[in-house]
Amino acid sequence: MIEIACEACGWLAVTSQPAHQVWAEHVAACPAVGGAVRHVPDLPPLPKLLPQVRTCAHRLVRRQIAVTAAGVKRYAVVCELCGRHVDRT
C-alpha cells in the first residue's frame, strides 16, 4: 500500500493504485487556494557501511603449546599481530 498526502489541504490516500494517477485526480479537485502540494516523506537514513578491511602483515612467531608425555615440546606458528594460526609443527 502507498500513502499519498497533500500538504495544502491535508488530503491523504492509502492506495494500491499507481501513485501518479491518484495524485493527478487529486490535483484536479484540490480545494486548497494555491493548489495541491504533494508531501514527500523524508528518505530513511542510508545504511552504515562496514569499515575497510585491512589485511594483516603477519609477524610470525613460534609459541610452545604443549609438552607430550615423552617430553617432546610442541610448537605452533602464529601471527604476533592478529593471533591467527599459520602452520603447526
C-alpha positions as CSV (number, residue, x, y, z in Angstrom):
1,M,0.0,0.0,0.0
2,I,1.2,3.5,-0.9
3,E,0.4,6.6,1.2
4,I,0.0,9.9,-0.8
5,A,-0.6,13.2,1.1
6,C,-1.3,16.8,0.1
7,E,0.3,19.4,2.4
8,A,-2.1,22.1,1.1
9,C,-5.4,20.6,2.2
10,G,-4.4,17.6,4.4
11,W,-5.8,15.0,2.0
12,L,-4.4,11.5,2.5
13,A,-4.8,8.5,0.3
14,V,-3.8,4.9,1.0
15,T,-3.9,3.0,-2.2
16,S,-2.5,0.2,-4.2
17,Q,-3.1,2.0,-7.5
18,P,-0.2,3.8,-9.3
19,A,0.7,6.9,-7.2
20,H,0.9,9.3,-10.2
21,Q,-2.7,8.5,-11.3
22,V,-4.1,9.0,-7.8
23,W,-2.2,12.3,-7.4
24,A,-3.4,13.5,-10.8
25,E,-7.0,13.0,-9.8
26,H,-6.5,15.0,-6.6
27,V,-4.7,17.9,-8.3
28,A,-7.7,18.4,-10.5
29,A,-10.1,18.6,-7.5
30,C,-7.9,20.0,-4.7
31,P,-9.9,22.6,-2.7
32,A,-6.7,24.5,-1.5
33,V,-6.3,28.1,-2.6
34,G,-2.8,27.7,-4.0
35,G,-3.3,24.3,-5.5
36,A,-2.2,20.8,-4.4
37,V,1.3,20.4,-2.9
38,R,2.4,16.8,-2.6
39,H,4.0,15.8,0.7
40,V,7.2,13.8,0.0
41,P,8.3,12.0,3.2
42,D,12.0,12.0,4.2
43,L,14.0,9.1,3.0
44,P,15.3,6.6,5.6
45,P,18.9,7.1,6.6
46,L,21.5,5.3,4.5
47,P,22.9,2.1,5.9
48,K,26.2,2.4,7.6
49,L,28.9,0.6,5.7
50,L,31.4,-1.6,7.4
51,P,34.9,-0.2,7.7
52,Q,37.5,-1.1,5.1
53,V,39.2,-4.5,5.8
54,R,42.9,-4.3,6.1
55,T,44.9,-7.5,5.8
56,C,47.5,-8.3,8.5
57,A,51.2,-8.2,7.6
58,H,51.7,-11.4,9.7
59,R,54.7,-11.2,12.0
60,L,55.2,-15.0,12.6
61,V,56.4,-16.3,16.0
62,R,56.8,-19.8,17.4
63,R,54.9,-20.5,20.6
64,Q,55.1,-23.5,22.7
65,I,51.6,-25.1,23.0
66,A,52.3,-28.5,24.7
67,V,54.8,-31.0,26.1
68,T,54.0,-34.6,25.2
69,A,54.3,-37.5,27.7
70,A,57.6,-38.3,26.1
71,G,58.9,-34.8,26.8
72,V,58.8,-33.5,23.3
73,K,57.8,-29.9,23.0
74,R,55.0,-29.0,20.5
75,Y,55.0,-25.5,18.9
76,A,52.5,-23.5,16.9
77,V,53.4,-20.8,14.4
78,V,51.1,-17.9,14.9
79,C,50.9,-14.3,13.9
80,E,52.0,-12.0,16.7
81,L,49.7,-9.2,15.5
82,C,46.4,-11.0,14.8
83,G,46.9,-14.3,16.6
84,R,46.0,-16.4,13.6
85,H,47.5,-19.9,13.4
86,V,49.5,-20.1,10.3
87,D,51.1,-23.6,10.5
88,R,51.6,-26.3,13.1
89,T,54.9,-28.0,13.5
